[in-house]
Amino acid sequence: MNEKEKEKSNAGTLSIDAMDAQDVLEDAEPWEPIETKLVLWSFAVAIIALIIGLWLVPTSILH
């Protein structure tokens, strides 16, 4: 089996031999600024919810 046939037989697989960084990033879309804001706001909301939960649960158990 030559190299071209080997590449075709590995197409669509997740083996390390069939993929490299260039193949994975080839069709990637550019990162939009709104996506950055969405991620940062999601982390902020998660941290606030965690702080409220860590305060609310022990106070409700102790009273």
N, C-alpha and C positions, 0 to 999 in steps of 0.2 A: 504494500500500500504506500503510495507516494505521499508527499506532504500535503498536496491539495486535497486528496481524498480523505486524509486524516482530519483536516480542518473541517471539511463538510460533514464528516461523521460525528464530530464533536459539537456541531452547531446546535444550540438550544440546550446544552447541558450545563451543569453548574460545577464541572470539574475544574480544578486549578489549572490544568493544562490547556483548557479551551478559552480561558479568560485572562486578560491582564488589565491594568488600569486604563489604558487607552480605549479598550473595547467597552468597558463599563461606562466611562465618562463621555463616550462619543456622541450619544444622543441626548445628553443631559440639557435641561432647560436652564437658562440663566436665573439666578436667585433674585427675586424682586424685593425692593425695599419694604413693601407692605408685608411680605412674608417674615422679614426680620422683626418688624414691629409685632406681628401676630405671635411669634415665638416668645419674644421678650415679655409681652403682656400675659401670655399663658403662664410663664414661669412666675411672674409677679402675683397673679391670681392664685396659683397653687401655693405659693409661700404664705400669702395672707390666709388662705383657707387652712393651711397647716397650723399656723399660729393660733387662729381662732379655735380650731379643734383641740389643740394642746392645752388651751386655757379652759375651754368649755367642759371637756370631759372630766378632768379631775375635780373641778368645782362642783359639777353636778353629782359626782359620786360621793363627795365628802359632805354634802348638805342633805 
